Amino acid sequence: MSRRFLSVVTFILALVLVLQAFSGCVEFPGGNDPGTATRDPESLSSPMMILDNDGNTVTSIPADASCTLFDEGIFYRLWYEDGDGSGTGTAEYRLVKNDGKDVLLGKRTGEGYEASYARLSSSGIIYTTAVDGDPYDFAPDRLVLLAFDASKGSMNSYTVTENGYPYTALAAAGGKVLIMNHEMGDIGEDTIYEFDPGTKAVKKILSFDTSEESLRSLCTTDDGFALLRLKIGGKNELFVDFYANDYTKKSEKSLSGLIASAASEILTPEDAANEASLLVFGFKILDGRYMFYENAGIIRLILDLETDTVLKAMNDLYCLSGGDGKPLFYKLEFDLSETQAGLFDVVTVSDGKPGSGFIGFSVSGRMLRHISVSRNGSRLIRVIDVSGTQSLKIIDGEG
């Protein structure tokens, strides 16, 4: 059995795990299934209220919106299924600006999936990726980078590759936007593409032979970017690689031992050893050393890469925050009897130590569903009550 075949099987199995194990942390509008999600017509008559820092209603948006808070406002997507079994539909991208005005940024047809967990903002432009085509057919689809100018209320689309994979990652480095892709078809490469906002050009800057290596995620660092790279062999090993803005590799560090050690507290030794090989949907590095990690399985971690220690290990009830602000893990809630009234469990790093605390919400009787954090420190908290009514609250930050 060839390594190439094993690589393909690994990705298919990982994709199944995504749909089964990870759906709680990624917002799929209309449900947790990107291939069958539809806008519920009743959601138009059941709006999701947006409350400001003082609890006042700013506006309302459909309850099936997938939302991320940026300094520019609340960026969100709505999706209308075509209904023809193609797994595609019409996507509508909007922004609730800081003055409360809800503006349409752009609309696209034939869209199958948007990687809402990987959205980022750079130099006033909001970026995300989407594939045009059925994300379930295991066939190559067009992967596009979408760029939204909040000041102009506009959207531009740039083709990254015709061999796109739905679950990508983004980073901003050296004034450029970087896009990770697992090239579908028979190409046998994992790649990093560069988008230049000045020239609007897209080009490949790094590639990896998937019979030997497979990329898991990508994130911005203070002086470049970092890659999560799985080395494939008799015993798979996960590395974090640090790159400078000119794409030269500065260093690498093995993570498999740390991840397996942390996972062994929750899983059997065999399952713990497999955690480092899974797809990754949460990967951020704080202050050049504190790594926040969330995979498609069970484990969520905060690692200190300087001391090679696990600062905090959590199970899959915890999810990594969206947005481009200081990362935190938050705990999903499903039972009001097990929650503290109006308080939501969060974990981050302060003064080099993992800090567990609570974010307060002015109204009790609601359960936490999602948090995103903007660069200025503001947080957008999504909650749901026992009747299924959702709402969003903005909590102002202090930078």
C-alpha positions as CSV (number, residue, x, y, z in Angstrom):
1,M,0.0,0.0,0.0
2,S,1.6,3.3,-1.1
3,R,2.2,6.3,1.1
4,R,0.2,8.4,-1.4
5,F,-2.8,6.1,-0.9
6,L,-2.4,6.3,2.9
7,S,-2.3,10.1,2.7
8,V,-5.6,10.2,0.8
9,V,-7.2,7.8,3.3
10,T,-5.9,9.9,6.2
11,F,-7.6,13.0,4.8
12,I,-10.9,11.2,4.1
13,L,-11.0,9.8,7.7
14,A,-10.0,13.2,9.1
15,L,-12.8,14.8,7.1
16,V,-15.3,12.4,8.6
17,L,-14.0,13.2,12.1
18,V,-14.5,16.9,11.3
19,L,-18.2,16.3,10.6
20,Q,-18.7,14.0,13.5
21,A,-16.5,15.3,16.3
22,F,-15.9,19.0,15.6
23,S,-19.2,20.4,14.7
24,G,-19.8,22.0,18.1
25,C,-17.0,24.6,17.8
26,V,-17.4,25.8,14.2
27,E,-20.5,27.8,13.2
28,F,-22.3,26.3,10.2
29,P,-25.3,28.5,9.5
30,G,-28.5,26.7,9.7
31,G,-26.9,23.6,11.3
32,N,-23.5,21.9,11.9
33,D,-23.3,20.4,8.4
34,P,-21.7,22.5,5.7
35,G,-23.0,20.3,2.9
36,T,-26.7,20.4,3.9
37,A,-27.0,23.7,5.8
38,T,-29.9,25.8,4.7
39,R,-31.4,29.1,5.8
40,D,-34.5,28.4,7.8
41,P,-37.2,30.7,6.4
42,E,-38.5,31.2,9.9
43,S,-35.2,32.7,11.0
44,L,-36.2,35.9,9.2
45,S,-39.1,36.2,11.7
46,S,-37.0,35.0,14.6
47,P,-34.2,37.6,14.6
48,M,-31.1,37.4,16.7
49,M,-30.7,40.6,18.7
50,I,-27.4,42.4,19.0
51,L,-26.8,44.1,22.3
52,D,-24.1,46.7,23.0
53,N,-21.9,47.0,26.1
54,D,-24.7,48.6,28.1
55,G,-27.3,46.0,27.0
56,N,-29.0,48.3,24.5
57,T,-30.3,46.7,21.3
58,V,-28.1,47.8,18.4
59,T,-29.9,45.9,15.6
60,S,-31.0,42.4,14.8
61,I,-29.8,39.9,12.2
62,P,-31.0,36.4,11.1
63,A,-30.4,33.8,13.7
64,D,-28.6,31.5,11.3
65,A,-25.8,34.0,10.6
66,S,-22.2,32.9,11.3
67,C,-20.6,35.9,13.0
68,T,-17.0,37.2,13.8
69,L,-16.1,40.4,15.6
70,F,-13.4,42.6,14.1
71,D,-12.5,46.2,14.8
72,E,-14.5,47.1,11.7
73,G,-17.7,45.6,13.1
74,I,-19.6,42.3,13.2
75,F,-18.8,40.4,10.0
76,Y,-21.3,37.7,9.1
77,R,-22.5,35.3,6.3
78,L,-25.9,33.9,5.4
79,W,-26.3,31.0,3.0
80,Y,-29.3,29.9,0.9
81,E,-29.1,26.3,-0.4
82,D,-29.7,25.9,-4.1
83,G,-31.9,22.9,-3.3
84,D,-30.7,20.8,-6.3
85,G,-28.6,18.4,-4.3
86,S,-25.4,20.0,-5.5
87,G,-24.3,21.1,-2.0
88,T,-24.0,24.7,-3.2
89,G,-26.0,27.9,-2.7
90,T,-26.0,31.7,-2.6
91,A,-23.8,33.3,0.1
92,E,-24.5,36.8,1.4
93,Y,-21.7,38.6,3.3
94,R,-22.6,41.5,5.5
95,L,-21.2,43.8,8.2
96,V,-22.8,45.4,11.1
97,K,-20.7,48.5,11.4
98,N,-19.8,50.1,14.7
99,D,-22.5,52.7,14.2
100,G,-25.1,49.9,14.0
101,K,-25.6,50.1,10.3
102,D,-26.0,46.7,8.6
103,V,-24.5,46.8,5.1
104,L,-24.3,44.2,2.3
105,L,-20.6,43.7,1.3
106,G,-21.2,41.1,-1.5
107,K,-23.2,38.1,-2.7
108,R,-21.9,35.0,-4.4
109,T,-23.6,32.0,-6.1
110,G,-22.4,28.4,-6.4
111,E,-20.6,28.6,-3.0
112,G,-20.3,25.3,-1.1
113,Y,-18.4,26.2,2.1
114,E,-16.7,29.1,3.8
115,A,-14.0,28.5,6.4
116,S,-15.6,30.9,9.0
117,Y,-13.1,29.7,11.7
118,A,-10.2,31.1,9.6
119,R,-11.4,34.7,9.0
120,L,-8.9,37.5,9.5
121,S,-8.6,41.2,9.2
122,S,-5.5,43.0,7.9
123,S,-5.0,46.7,7.1
124,G,-8.7,47.3,7.2
125,I,-9.7,44.5,4.9
126,I,-11.5,41.4,6.1
127,Y,-10.4,38.1,4.5
128,T,-11.9,34.6,4.3
129,T,-11.8,31.6,2.0
130,A,-14.6,29.7,0.2
131,V,-14.9,26.8,-2.2
132,D,-17.2,26.8,-5.2
133,G,-18.6,23.3,-5.4
134,D,-19.8,20.5,-3.2
135,P,-17.5,20.1,-0.2
136,Y,-18.5,16.5,0.2
137,D,-17.6,15.1,-3.2
138,F,-13.9,14.7,-2.5
139,A,-13.3,16.3,-5.9
140,P,-11.2,19.5,-6.6
141,D,-13.1,22.7,-6.2
142,R,-12.2,26.3,-6.9
143,L,-10.7,27.8,-3.8
144,V,-11.2,31.6,-3.6
145,L,-9.9,34.3,-1.3
146,L,-12.6,36.9,-0.5
147,A,-11.5,40.4,0.5
148,F,-14.1,42.8,2.0
149,D,-13.4,46.5,2.3
150,A,-15.5,47.7,5.2
151,S,-14.9,51.4,4.4
152,K,-16.2,51.0,0.8
153,G,-18.7,48.3,1.5
154,S,-17.3,46.1,-1.2
155,M,-16.2,42.5,-2.0
156,N,-13.5,41.2,-4.3
157,S,-12.8,37.5,-5.1
158,Y,-9.5,36.1,-6.1
159,T,-8.9,32.5,-7.3
160,V,-6.3,30.7,-5.3
161,T,-6.4,27.3,-7.0
162,E,-8.7,25.1,-9.0
163,N,-7.7,22.2,-6.7
164,G,-9.1,23.6,-3.5
165,Y,-9.8,21.9,-0.2
166,P,-12.6,23.3,2.0
167,Y,-10.7,23.4,5.3
168,T,-8.0,26.0,4.9
169,A,-6.1,28.4,7.1
170,L,-5.1,32.1,6.8
171,A,-2.3,34.3,8.1
172,A,-1.1,37.8,7.6
173,A,2.7,38.3,7.2
174,G,4.8,41.0,5.8
175,G,1.8,42.9,4.4
176,K,0.7,39.8,2.5
177,V,-2.1,37.2,3.1
178,L,-1.1,33.6,3.2
179,I,-3.5,30.7,2.4
180,M,-2.9,27.1,3.2
181,N,-4.4,24.4,0.9
182,H,-4.4,20.6,0.5
183,E,-4.3,20.2,-3.3
184,M,-7.0,17.8,-4.3
185,G,-6.8,15.4,-7.2
186,D,-3.5,13.7,-8.1
187,I,-1.2,16.6,-7.4
188,G,0.1,15.2,-4.0
189,E,1.0,18.6,-2.5
190,D,0.1,20.7,0.4
191,T,0.8,24.4,-0.4
192,I,1.0,27.9,0.9
193,Y,-0.1,30.7,-1.4
194,E,0.6,34.4,-1.1
195,F,-1.9,37.1,-2.0
196,D,-0.4,40.5,-2.5
197,P,-3.0,43.2,-1.7
198,G,-1.0,45.7,-3.7
199,T,-0.8,43.8,-7.0
200,K,-3.8,41.5,-6.4
201,A,-1.6,38.6,-7.5
202,V,-1.7,35.1,-6.1
203,K,1.3,32.8,-6.2
204,K,2.5,29.6,-4.6
205,I,5.4,30.2,-2.2
206,L,5.8,26.8,-0.4
207,S,4.9,23.3,-1.2
208,F,5.2,19.9,0.6
209,D,5.0,16.4,-0.8
210,T,2.0,14.8,0.9
211,S,3.6,11.3,0.8
212,E,6.1,12.7,3.3
213,E,4.5,15.7,5.0
214,S,1.0,17.2,5.4
215,L,0.1,20.7,6.7
216,R,-2.3,21.1,9.5
217,S,-2.7,24.8,10.0
218,L,-1.1,28.3,9.7
219,C,-1.1,31.4,11.9
220,T,0.3,34.9,12.2
221,T,3.2,35.5,14.5
222,D,4.8,38.8,15.7
223,D,7.6,38.6,13.0
224,G,6.3,36.2,10.4
225,F,4.1,33.1,10.5
226,A,4.0,29.6,11.8
227,L,3.0,26.3,10.2
228,L,1.8,23.1,11.8
229,R,3.4,20.3,9.7
230,L,2.8,16.6,10.1
231,K,5.8,14.4,9.1
232,I,4.4,11.2,7.7
233,G,6.3,8.0,8.3
234,G,6.4,4.9,10.5
235,K,5.4,7.1,13.4
236,N,3.8,10.4,12.4
237,E,5.2,13.5,14.1
238,L,3.8,17.0,14.4
239,F,6.0,20.0,14.2
240,V,5.5,23.7,14.5
241,D,7.7,25.6,12.0
242,F,8.5,29.3,12.4
243,Y,9.1,31.4,9.3
244,A,10.2,35.0,8.7
245,N,8.3,37.5,6.5
246,D,10.6,36.6,3.6
247,Y,9.6,32.9,3.9
248,T,12.9,31.7,5.2
249,K,12.5,29.0,7.9
250,K,13.9,30.0,11.3
251,S,13.2,27.0,13.5
252,E,11.1,23.9,14.1
253,K,9.9,22.1,17.2
254,S,8.3,18.7,17.6
255,L,4.9,18.7,19.4
256,S,3.8,15.1,19.3
257,G,5.2,14.2,22.7
258,L,3.5,17.2,24.4
259,I,0.2,16.5,22.7
260,A,0.3,12.8,23.4
261,S,1.2,13.4,27.1
262,A,-1.7,15.9,27.5
263,A,-4.1,13.7,25.7
264,S,-3.2,10.6,27.7
265,E,-5.0,12.2,30.7
266,I,-8.3,12.0,28.8
267,L,-7.8,9.2,26.2
268,T,-6.4,5.7,26.0
269,P,-2.7,5.7,25.0
270,E,-3.5,4.5,21.5
271,D,-6.1,7.3,20.9
272,A,-3.8,9.8,22.6
273,A,-1.0,9.0,20.1
274,N,-3.3,9.7,17.2
275,E,-4.4,13.2,18.3
276,A,-1.4,15.0,16.9
277,S,-2.2,13.6,13.4
278,L,-5.7,15.1,13.2
279,L,-6.9,18.1,11.2
280,V,-6.6,21.4,13.1
281,F,-9.2,24.2,13.3
282,G,-7.7,26.4,16.1
283,F,-4.1,27.4,16.0
284,K,-2.8,30.7,17.4
285,I,0.4,31.8,19.0
286,L,0.5,34.5,21.6
287,D,3.6,36.6,22.6
288,G,5.8,34.4,20.4
289,R,5.6,31.4,22.7
290,Y,2.1,30.4,24.0
291,M,0.4,28.1,21.5
292,F,-3.4,27.6,21.4
293,Y,-4.3,24.4,19.7
294,E,-7.7,22.8,18.8
295,N,-7.9,19.8,16.6
296,A,-10.8,17.8,15.0
297,G,-10.7,15.3,17.9
298,I,-10.9,15.7,21.6
299,I,-7.9,17.8,22.7
300,R,-7.6,21.6,23.3
301,L,-4.3,22.8,24.6
302,I,-2.3,25.8,25.7
303,L,1.5,25.0,25.3
304,D,4.5,27.0,26.3
305,L,6.9,26.5,23.4
306,E,9.9,28.0,25.3
307,T,9.7,25.6,28.3
308,D,8.1,22.7,26.4
309,T,5.3,22.4,28.9
310,V,1.5,22.0,28.7
311,L,0.0,24.9,30.5
312,K,-3.6,23.8,30.2
313,A,-5.3,20.7,28.7
314,M,-9.0,20.7,28.0
315,N,-11.6,18.4,26.4
316,D,-13.8,19.1,23.4
317,L,-16.3,21.1,25.4
318,Y,-13.8,24.0,25.0
319,C,-13.4,25.9,21.7
320,L,-10.9,28.5,20.6
321,S,-12.2,32.0,20.0
322,G,-12.6,33.5,16.6
323,G,-11.4,36.9,15.4
324,D,-7.9,38.3,15.4
325,G,-7.7,39.4,19.1
326,K,-6.0,37.8,22.1
327,P,-7.1,34.1,22.0
328,L,-9.1,32.4,24.6
329,F,-10.8,29.1,25.1
330,Y,-14.5,29.1,26.1
331,K,-16.6,26.3,27.4
332,L,-19.8,25.3,25.5
333,E,-22.9,25.0,27.6
334,F,-25.8,22.6,27.1
335,D,-27.5,22.5,30.5
336,L,-28.7,25.6,32.4
337,S,-28.6,23.6,35.7
338,E,-24.8,23.1,35.3
339,T,-24.0,26.8,34.5
340,Q,-23.3,29.8,36.7
341,A,-26.0,32.4,36.1
342,G,-24.8,34.9,33.6
343,L,-21.1,33.7,33.8
344,F,-19.2,31.9,31.0
345,D,-16.1,29.8,31.6
346,V,-13.0,31.0,29.6
347,V,-9.3,30.2,29.7
348,T,-6.4,32.3,28.4
349,V,-2.8,33.2,29.3
350,S,-1.9,36.1,31.6
351,D,1.6,36.9,32.9
352,G,2.8,33.6,31.6
353,K,0.2,31.5,33.4
354,P,-3.1,30.0,32.2
355,G,-5.9,31.9,33.8
356,S,-9.3,30.5,34.2
357,G,-12.1,33.0,34.7
358,F,-15.5,34.1,33.7
359,I,-17.0,36.6,31.3
360,G,-20.2,38.1,32.6
361,F,-23.4,38.5,30.7
362,S,-26.2,40.8,31.9
363,V,-29.0,38.3,31.5
364,S,-29.1,34.8,33.1
365,G,-30.8,31.8,31.7
366,R,-28.7,31.6,28.5
367,M,-26.0,29.2,27.4
368,L,-22.8,30.0,25.6
369,R,-22.4,29.1,22.0
370,H,-19.5,31.1,20.5
371,I,-17.0,33.9,21.3
372,S,-14.9,36.0,19.0
373,V,-12.4,38.7,20.0
374,S,-11.3,41.7,18.0
375,R,-7.9,43.2,17.9
376,N,-8.9,46.0,20.2
377,G,-10.0,43.5,22.9
378,S,-13.8,43.7,22.4
379,R,-15.6,40.4,22.6
380,L,-18.8,39.1,20.8
381,I,-20.6,36.6,22.9
382,R,-23.3,34.4,21.3
383,V,-25.8,32.7,23.6
384,I,-29.0,30.7,23.4
385,D,-31.9,30.2,25.8
386,V,-34.0,27.1,26.5
387,S,-36.5,28.2,23.9
388,G,-33.8,28.3,21.2
389,T,-33.7,32.1,20.9
390,Q,-30.2,33.3,20.2
391,S,-28.7,36.7,20.9
392,L,-25.3,38.5,20.6
393,K,-23.7,40.8,23.1
394,I,-20.7,43.0,22.5
395,I,-18.4,43.6,25.5
396,D,-16.0,46.5,24.9
397,G,-12.3,45.8,25.4
398,E,-9.5,47.9,26.6
399,G,-7.0,47.0,23.9
